């Protein structure tokens, strides 16, 4: 099965290479003429109208008169009918829609490894889109990474158009002005990071003469599923200690990350912060929104987050303190050198139900829409918005955001639509901090540690993974807060094994052996 999957995905990449080579052999002009004819035919047929269900995480769903929606519809000759569901209720809504077969033509799937989604794919509910991606120039450029296709595949087949994300997104965000106030250098090692967190707690980094700061602000891991780890920054620290990314293979057997010594060292790091009150003591009950609010208010100086937080969080921080300055590091020297954990390379996927997308021709039209909204013109729009509304150009023609509120309200929520977020694209006009995080994302791919079991499907993990994982996530928090010791944590691991964990390890061991 694994061999078939690998061959299928390799074949897809080979087809793409052949297609691109053909374009380079003098066929570009013919291709452009064909695209022109297709565009004319599409225009004469009127706009493509279709339904979609997607999520929003902003306070309100995108409004009907959003100028970005108007731009999309004009650029693609479409009429969008999107049902926006709050992120907190989204997975439940998807499951209900699948169970009742009440489906839009385009369905965004967030929890791609849930049992209902995997069963739906195996039952033939959705179109297999893998073989078509090579036919679309922009999807070929952004959505045909073999590693990500492998991660999202089911039994060697790709049933969705994944929303590409950077593979190595996480790092350490900190108050550079606080470092400057204390005369400290940016952290390069785990010990350095601890010392910065400690100094930010004890040494009055904001120079207000009060003992009112702490070093690291943490929060509960609000994600669900078999990969939730209990708190938002834990995987970042675990990677610095050399821990595997959720799973590893030792002596031919699949072993979960929480059964390694490196995991224990990471937990001890957190426990030390907790015992010394260098972290918010209510972290286990802190939502990510509250975590960020505390950081913006200047109560903490370090947050473990995506590297682009230096931009998104920086603008919010400056509202409260115009003199605040953020910076980032992502490479921290640990026992095994510099390591970061790799994400899956995607954040959800778009699937096309056969019940509502009746023909291959209809599928191709929808794929054409997604191809068009990540062409160069639209990628520029996703980055800057609309000139005069969201950005202005200076005398040299370089763009800059002119209305951050309008950008946040109009552009940011619609970024749920494109299959590529443009995080790796470096644009002229971007500031130093913005281009810095984008460069880091690209460079960190070389030291990113992937989860070897991500593309493999254990039926036990599908059915019991979320429930079993909660045992470990809760035990990790109990260890950090001192409710249990190492022996107590080991007992929780045994509980995980007895209730289905051993079968998951057996499943993954067998699947890895066939790879």
C-alpha positions as CSV (number, residue, x, y, z in Angstrom):
1,X,0.0,0.0,0.0
2,X,2.8,2.4,1.0
3,X,4.7,1.5,-2.1
4,X,1.7,2.2,-4.3
5,X,1.2,5.5,-2.6
6,X,4.9,6.5,-3.2
7,X,4.8,5.4,-6.8
8,X,1.5,7.3,-7.4
9,X,2.9,10.5,-5.9
10,X,6.2,10.2,-7.6
11,X,4.3,9.7,-10.9
12,X,2.4,12.9,-10.2
13,X,5.6,14.8,-9.7
14,X,7.1,13.3,-12.8
15,X,4.1,14.3,-14.9
16,X,4.5,17.8,-13.6
17,X,8.1,17.9,-14.6
18,X,7.3,16.7,-18.1
19,X,4.6,19.3,-18.4
20,X,6.9,22.1,-17.3
21,X,9.7,20.8,-19.7
22,X,7.2,20.9,-22.6
23,X,6.5,24.6,-21.8
24,X,10.2,25.3,-21.9
25,X,10.5,23.6,-25.4
26,X,8.8,26.4,-27.4
27,X,5.2,25.4,-26.5
28,X,4.6,28.3,-24.3
29,X,3.0,30.4,-27.1
30,X,0.6,27.6,-28.0
31,X,-0.3,27.2,-24.3
32,X,-1.0,30.9,-24.0
33,X,-3.3,30.8,-27.0
34,X,-5.2,27.9,-25.6
35,X,-5.6,29.6,-22.3
36,X,-6.8,32.7,-24.1
37,X,-9.5,30.7,-26.0
38,X,-10.6,29.1,-22.7
39,X,-10.9,32.5,-21.1
40,X,-13.0,33.8,-24.0
41,X,-15.2,30.7,-23.9
42,X,-15.6,31.1,-20.1
43,X,-16.5,34.8,-20.4
44,X,-19.1,34.1,-23.0
45,X,-20.7,31.5,-20.9
46,X,-21.2,33.9,-18.0
47,X,-19.8,33.7,-14.5
48,X,-19.3,30.3,-12.8
49,X,-21.5,30.1,-9.8
50,X,-20.8,27.6,-7.0
51,X,-21.4,26.9,-3.4
52,X,-18.7,26.6,-0.7
53,X,-18.5,26.0,3.0
54,X,-15.5,27.5,4.9
55,X,-14.6,28.7,8.3
56,X,-13.8,32.1,9.8
57,X,-11.7,32.8,12.9
58,X,-12.2,36.6,12.9
59,X,-14.8,38.2,15.2
60,X,-17.3,38.4,12.3
61,X,-17.6,36.5,9.0
62,X,-16.5,38.3,5.9
63,X,-19.3,40.7,4.9
64,X,-21.1,40.4,1.6
65,X,-19.7,43.7,0.2
66,X,-16.1,42.8,1.0
67,X,-14.0,44.4,-1.7
68,X,-11.7,41.4,-1.9
69,X,-14.7,39.1,-2.7
70,X,-15.6,41.6,-5.5
71,X,-12.0,41.5,-6.8
72,X,-12.0,37.7,-6.8
73,X,-15.3,37.5,-8.6
74,X,-14.2,39.9,-11.3
75,X,-10.8,38.3,-11.7
76,X,-12.1,34.8,-12.0
77,X,-15.5,35.5,-13.7
78,X,-17.3,33.8,-10.8
79,X,-20.2,34.3,-8.4
80,X,-19.3,33.0,-5.0
81,X,-22.0,31.6,-2.6
82,X,-20.0,30.9,0.6
83,X,-21.4,29.7,3.9
84,X,-19.1,30.9,6.6
85,X,-19.0,28.8,9.9
86,X,-17.2,29.9,13.1
87,X,-14.0,28.0,13.6
88,X,-15.1,26.7,17.0
89,X,-18.1,24.9,15.4
90,X,-16.6,24.0,12.1
91,X,-15.6,20.4,12.5
92,X,-19.0,19.5,13.9
93,X,-20.7,21.2,11.0
94,X,-18.6,19.3,8.5
95,X,-19.4,16.0,10.1
96,X,-23.2,16.8,10.1
97,X,-23.0,17.8,6.5
98,X,-21.3,14.6,5.5
99,X,-23.6,12.4,7.5
100,X,-26.7,14.1,6.0
101,X,-25.1,14.3,2.5
102,X,-26.0,18.0,2.5
103,X,-22.9,19.2,0.8
104,X,-21.7,22.3,-1.1
105,X,-19.7,22.0,-4.3
106,X,-16.6,23.0,-2.4
107,X,-16.0,21.9,1.2
108,X,-13.1,23.0,3.2
109,X,-11.9,20.2,5.5
110,X,-10.0,21.3,8.6
111,X,-9.6,17.9,10.5
112,X,-8.3,15.9,7.6
113,X,-7.4,12.8,9.6
114,X,-10.7,12.3,11.4
115,X,-12.5,9.0,11.0
116,X,-15.5,10.5,9.2
117,X,-13.2,12.3,6.6
118,X,-11.0,9.3,6.0
119,X,-14.1,7.0,5.6
120,X,-15.7,9.5,3.3
121,X,-12.6,9.6,1.1
122,X,-12.4,5.8,1.0
123,X,-16.1,5.5,0.2
124,X,-15.6,7.6,-3.0
125,X,-17.6,10.6,-1.7
126,X,-15.0,13.1,-3.1
127,X,-13.3,13.5,-6.4
128,X,-9.7,12.3,-6.5
129,X,-7.9,15.5,-7.6
130,X,-4.2,14.4,-7.6
131,X,-4.0,13.5,-11.3
132,X,-5.4,16.9,-12.4
133,X,-3.0,19.3,-10.5
134,X,-0.3,19.2,-13.2
135,X,-2.7,20.7,-15.7
136,X,-2.9,24.0,-13.7
137,X,0.2,26.3,-13.8
138,X,-0.3,27.9,-10.4
139,X,-1.5,24.8,-8.6
140,X,1.5,23.0,-10.1
141,X,3.8,25.7,-8.6
142,X,2.2,25.8,-5.1
143,X,0.3,22.6,-4.5
144,X,2.4,19.7,-5.8
145,X,5.0,19.4,-3.0
146,X,5.5,15.6,-2.9
147,X,6.1,15.5,0.9
148,X,2.8,17.4,1.5
149,X,0.9,15.3,-1.1
150,X,2.2,12.2,0.8
151,X,1.0,13.7,4.1
152,X,-2.5,14.4,2.9
153,X,-2.9,11.2,0.8
154,X,-5.2,8.3,1.8
155,X,-4.2,4.9,0.4
156,X,-1.9,6.6,-2.1
157,X,-4.6,8.9,-3.5
158,X,-5.1,12.7,-3.1
159,X,-8.7,13.6,-2.6
160,X,-8.2,17.3,-1.8
161,X,-6.5,20.5,-2.8
162,X,-4.4,21.3,0.2
163,X,-3.9,24.8,1.6
164,X,-0.2,25.0,1.5
165,X,1.6,26.4,4.6
166,X,5.3,26.7,5.5
167,X,6.9,23.5,6.8
168,X,8.9,25.2,9.6
169,X,6.8,28.0,11.0
170,X,7.4,28.0,14.7
171,X,10.0,30.0,16.7
172,X,10.6,32.3,19.7
173,X,9.1,35.8,19.6
174,X,10.4,38.2,22.2
175,X,10.5,41.8,23.3
176,X,13.8,43.2,21.8
177,X,13.3,46.4,23.7
178,X,13.3,44.5,27.0
179,X,16.5,42.7,26.0
180,X,18.1,46.1,25.2
181,X,16.9,47.5,28.6
182,X,18.7,44.6,30.3
183,X,21.7,44.5,28.1
184,X,21.1,40.9,27.1
185,X,21.9,39.2,23.8
186,X,19.3,37.3,21.8
187,X,19.1,33.6,22.9
188,X,21.2,31.0,20.9
189,X,21.0,28.0,23.3
190,X,18.3,26.5,25.5
191,X,20.2,27.9,28.6
192,X,20.2,31.3,27.0
193,X,16.4,31.1,26.4
194,X,15.9,30.1,30.1
195,X,18.1,33.0,31.2
196,X,16.1,35.5,29.1
197,X,12.8,34.2,30.5
198,X,14.1,34.5,34.0
199,X,15.5,38.0,33.5
200,X,12.2,39.1,32.0
201,X,10.5,37.9,35.2
202,X,12.8,39.2,37.8
203,X,14.8,42.2,36.5
204,X,12.1,44.8,35.7
205,X,12.6,44.6,31.9
206,X,10.1,47.4,31.2
207,X,11.8,49.7,33.7
208,X,8.6,50.7,35.5
209,X,9.9,50.0,38.9
210,X,7.3,47.3,39.5
211,X,7.5,43.5,39.8
212,X,4.7,43.0,37.3
213,X,6.1,40.9,34.4
214,X,6.8,37.2,33.7
215,X,9.0,35.7,31.1
216,X,7.0,33.2,29.0
217,X,3.3,33.3,28.4
218,X,1.8,29.9,27.5
219,X,-1.7,28.6,26.7
220,X,-3.6,25.4,26.4
221,X,-3.4,23.6,23.1
222,X,-6.9,24.2,21.7
223,X,-6.4,21.8,18.8
224,X,-8.2,18.5,18.9
225,X,-7.2,15.1,17.5
226,X,-4.4,12.7,18.1
227,X,-1.7,15.3,17.7
228,X,-2.7,17.8,20.3
229,X,0.2,18.1,22.9
230,X,-1.4,20.0,25.8
231,X,0.2,23.4,25.5
232,X,0.9,25.6,22.5
233,X,4.7,25.9,22.6
234,X,5.6,22.5,23.8
235,X,6.6,21.0,20.4
236,X,9.0,24.0,19.8
237,X,10.8,23.3,23.1
238,X,10.8,19.5,22.6
239,X,12.4,19.9,19.2
240,X,15.1,22.0,20.7
241,X,15.8,19.2,23.1
242,X,16.0,16.8,20.2
243,X,12.7,15.1,20.6
244,X,11.1,13.5,17.5
245,X,8.1,15.1,15.9
246,X,5.2,13.1,17.5
247,X,6.6,9.7,16.4
248,X,9.9,8.0,15.6
249,X,11.2,4.5,14.8
250,X,13.5,2.9,17.3
251,X,14.9,-0.6,16.6
252,X,12.3,-1.1,14.0
253,X,9.4,-0.2,16.2
254,X,7.2,2.9,16.1
255,X,7.5,4.9,19.3
256,X,5.5,8.0,20.3
257,X,7.4,11.1,21.2
258,X,6.1,11.1,24.8
259,X,7.9,7.8,25.5
260,X,11.4,9.4,24.7
261,X,13.8,10.9,27.2
262,X,13.9,14.1,25.1
263,X,10.2,14.6,25.9
264,X,10.9,14.2,29.6
265,X,13.7,16.9,29.4
266,X,11.3,19.3,27.7
267,X,8.7,18.7,30.4
268,X,11.3,19.3,33.0
269,X,12.2,22.6,31.4
270,X,8.6,23.7,31.7
271,X,8.3,22.4,35.2
272,X,11.4,24.5,36.1
273,X,9.7,27.6,34.7
274,X,6.5,26.8,36.6
275,X,8.2,26.1,39.9
276,X,10.2,29.3,39.6
277,X,7.1,31.3,38.6
278,X,8.7,32.4,35.3
279,X,5.6,31.4,33.4
280,X,1.9,32.3,33.8
281,X,0.8,29.8,36.4
282,X,-2.7,29.4,34.9
283,X,-1.4,28.4,31.5
284,X,-3.4,25.2,31.4
285,X,-6.6,27.2,31.5
286,X,-5.4,30.1,29.3
287,X,-6.9,30.4,25.8
288,X,-4.6,31.5,23.0
289,X,-6.6,34.8,22.7
290,X,-5.9,35.6,26.3
291,X,-2.2,34.5,25.9
292,X,-1.8,37.0,23.1
293,X,-3.6,39.7,25.0
294,X,-1.2,39.3,27.9
295,X,1.7,39.6,25.6
296,X,0.2,42.7,23.9
297,X,-0.3,44.3,27.3
298,X,3.3,43.9,28.2
299,X,2.8,41.3,31.0
300,X,5.2,38.8,29.3
301,X,8.3,39.1,27.1
302,X,8.4,35.8,25.3
303,X,5.8,33.9,23.4
304,X,6.3,30.7,21.4
305,X,4.4,31.2,18.2
306,X,4.6,31.2,14.4
307,X,7.4,33.4,13.1
308,X,5.0,35.8,11.3
309,X,3.7,36.8,14.7
310,X,6.6,39.4,14.6
311,X,4.4,41.2,12.1
312,X,0.8,40.4,13.1
313,X,1.6,40.6,16.9
314,X,3.9,43.6,16.4
315,X,1.1,45.8,15.1
316,X,-1.2,44.9,18.0
317,X,1.6,45.4,20.5
318,X,2.4,48.9,19.3
319,X,-1.2,49.9,19.8
320,X,-0.6,49.4,23.6
321,X,3.0,50.5,23.5
322,X,4.3,52.5,20.5
323,X,7.9,52.1,21.6
324,X,7.8,48.3,21.9
325,X,10.0,46.3,19.6
326,X,9.7,42.6,18.7
327,X,12.2,40.2,17.2
328,X,12.4,36.5,16.5
329,X,14.8,33.6,16.6
330,X,14.0,30.1,15.4
331,X,17.3,28.2,15.6
332,X,18.2,27.3,19.2
333,X,21.2,25.1,19.9
334,X,20.2,22.0,21.8
335,X,21.7,18.6,22.6
336,X,21.3,17.4,19.0
337,X,22.2,20.7,17.3
338,X,19.7,23.0,15.7
339,X,16.3,21.4,15.1
340,X,12.7,22.7,14.5
341,X,9.6,20.6,14.2
342,X,8.0,20.4,10.8
343,X,4.3,20.9,10.3
344,X,2.3,18.8,7.9
345,X,2.9,21.6,5.2
346,X,-0.8,22.3,4.9
347,X,-3.7,23.7,6.9
348,X,-6.9,21.9,5.8
349,X,-7.9,21.1,2.3
350,X,-10.7,21.7,-0.2
351,X,-12.7,18.7,-1.4
352,X,-15.2,18.4,-4.2
353,X,-18.2,16.1,-3.4
354,X,-19.4,14.0,-6.2
355,X,-23.0,14.5,-5.1
356,X,-22.8,18.2,-6.0
357,X,-19.9,18.3,-8.5
358,X,-21.5,16.0,-11.1
359,X,-19.0,15.8,-13.9
360,X,-15.3,16.0,-14.6
361,X,-15.9,19.2,-16.5
362,X,-17.4,20.8,-13.4
363,X,-14.5,19.7,-11.3
364,X,-12.0,21.2,-13.8
365,X,-13.9,24.5,-13.7
366,X,-13.6,24.6,-9.9
367,X,-9.9,23.7,-10.0
368,X,-9.5,26.5,-12.6
369,X,-11.0,28.9,-10.1
370,X,-8.5,27.9,-7.4
371,X,-5.7,28.1,-9.9
372,X,-6.7,31.6,-10.9
373,X,-6.8,33.0,-7.3
374,X,-3.1,32.1,-6.7
375,X,-1.8,33.7,-10.0
376,X,0.7,36.6,-9.7
377,X,-2.0,39.3,-9.7
378,X,-4.0,37.6,-6.9
379,X,-1.0,36.8,-4.8
380,X,-0.2,40.5,-4.9
381,X,-3.7,41.1,-3.7
382,X,-3.5,38.6,-0.9
383,X,-0.3,40.3,0.2
384,X,-1.3,44.0,0.0
385,X,-5.1,44.2,-0.6
386,X,-6.5,46.8,-3.0
387,X,-4.6,50.0,-3.8
388,X,-6.2,53.0,-2.3
389,X,-8.2,51.0,0.2
390,X,-5.6,48.9,1.9
391,X,-2.3,50.0,0.6
392,X,-0.6,53.0,-1.2
393,X,2.5,53.2,-3.3
394,X,5.4,55.6,-2.6
395,X,7.1,57.7,-5.2
396,X,9.2,54.8,-6.3
397,X,6.2,52.5,-6.8
398,X,6.7,50.4,-3.7
399,X,3.5,49.4,-1.8
400,X,2.9,49.7,1.9
401,X,-0.2,49.0,4.0
402,X,-2.0,52.3,4.6
403,X,-5.1,51.2,6.6
404,X,-4.3,48.2,8.9
405,X,-7.8,48.1,10.2
406,X,-9.3,47.8,6.8
407,X,-6.7,45.2,5.9
408,X,-7.5,43.2,9.0
409,X,-11.3,43.4,8.3
410,X,-11.2,42.8,4.6
411,X,-8.1,40.9,3.5
412,X,-7.1,38.7,6.4
413,X,-10.5,36.8,6.8
414,X,-10.5,36.0,3.0
415,X,-7.1,34.2,3.3
416,X,-9.1,31.1,4.1
417,X,-9.7,30.9,0.3
418,X,-6.4,30.5,-1.5
419,X,-4.5,27.3,-1.6
420,X,-1.3,29.1,-0.9
421,X,-0.7,31.7,1.8
422,X,2.3,33.4,0.2
423,X,4.3,33.2,3.4
424,X,7.5,32.3,1.6
425,X,7.1,35.1,-1.0
426,X,9.5,38.0,-0.5
427,X,8.0,41.2,-2.0
428,X,9.8,44.5,-2.6
429,X,8.5,47.0,-0.2
430,X,8.2,44.6,2.7
431,X,9.9,45.8,5.9
432,X,13.0,44.2,7.4
433,X,11.1,42.2,10.0
434,X,8.6,40.9,7.4
435,X,11.3,39.6,5.1
436,X,13.3,38.3,8.0
437,X,10.6,35.8,9.0
438,X,10.0,34.8,5.4
439,X,13.7,34.1,5.0
440,X,13.7,32.1,8.2
441,X,10.8,30.0,7.1
442,X,12.6,29.0,3.9
443,X,16.0,28.4,5.6
444,X,14.5,26.3,8.4
445,X,13.2,23.6,6.0
446,X,16.8,22.2,6.1
447,X,16.6,21.5,9.8
448,X,12.9,20.6,10.1
449,X,12.0,17.3,11.6
450,X,9.0,15.6,10.1
451,X,6.5,13.2,11.6
452,X,7.3,9.9,9.8
453,X,3.8,8.5,10.6
454,X,1.9,11.5,9.2
455,X,0.9,9.9,5.9
456,X,0.1,6.5,7.5
457,X,-3.4,5.6,8.7
458,X,-3.8,3.5,11.8
459,X,-7.5,2.6,12.1
460,X,-7.1,2.5,15.9
461,X,-5.6,6.0,15.9
462,X,-8.4,7.2,13.7
463,X,-11.0,5.8,16.1
464,X,-9.4,6.3,19.5
465,X,-6.5,8.8,18.9
466,X,-8.2,11.9,20.2
467,X,-9.4,10.1,23.4
468,X,-6.1,8.5,24.0
469,X,-4.1,11.6,23.3
470,X,-6.0,13.4,26.0
471,X,-4.5,11.0,28.6
472,X,-1.0,12.2,27.6
473,X,-1.9,15.9,27.2
474,X,-3.4,15.9,30.7
475,X,-0.5,14.0,32.1
476,X,2.0,16.4,30.6
477,X,0.3,19.3,32.4
478,X,0.0,17.4,35.6
479,X,3.8,16.8,35.5
480,X,4.6,20.4,34.8
481,X,2.4,21.6,37.7
482,X,3.7,19.0,40.1
483,X,0.6,16.9,40.5
484,X,2.5,13.8,39.4
485,X,6.2,12.9,39.1
486,X,8.1,10.8,36.6
487,X,6.6,7.6,37.9
488,X,3.1,9.1,37.8
489,X,3.7,10.1,34.2
490,X,4.9,6.6,33.3
491,X,1.7,5.2,34.8
492,X,-0.4,7.5,32.5
493,X,1.7,6.2,29.5
494,X,0.8,2.7,30.6
495,X,-2.8,3.6,30.7
496,X,-2.5,5.0,27.1
497,X,-0.9,1.8,26.0
498,X,-3.5,-0.5,27.6
499,X,-6.4,1.4,26.2
500,X,-5.3,1.2,22.6
501,X,-1.9,2.8,22.4
502,X,-0.1,-0.5,22.0
503,X,-2.3,-1.3,19.0
504,X,-1.4,2.1,17.4
505,X,2.3,1.4,17.9
506,X,1.8,-2.0,16.3
507,X,-0.1,-0.5,13.4
508,X,2.5,2.1,12.7
509,X,5.3,-0.4,13.1
510,X,3.8,-2.6,10.4
511,X,3.0,0.4,8.1
512,X,6.5,1.8,8.5
513,X,8.0,-1.6,7.6
514,X,6.1,-1.6,4.3
515,X,7.2,1.9,3.3
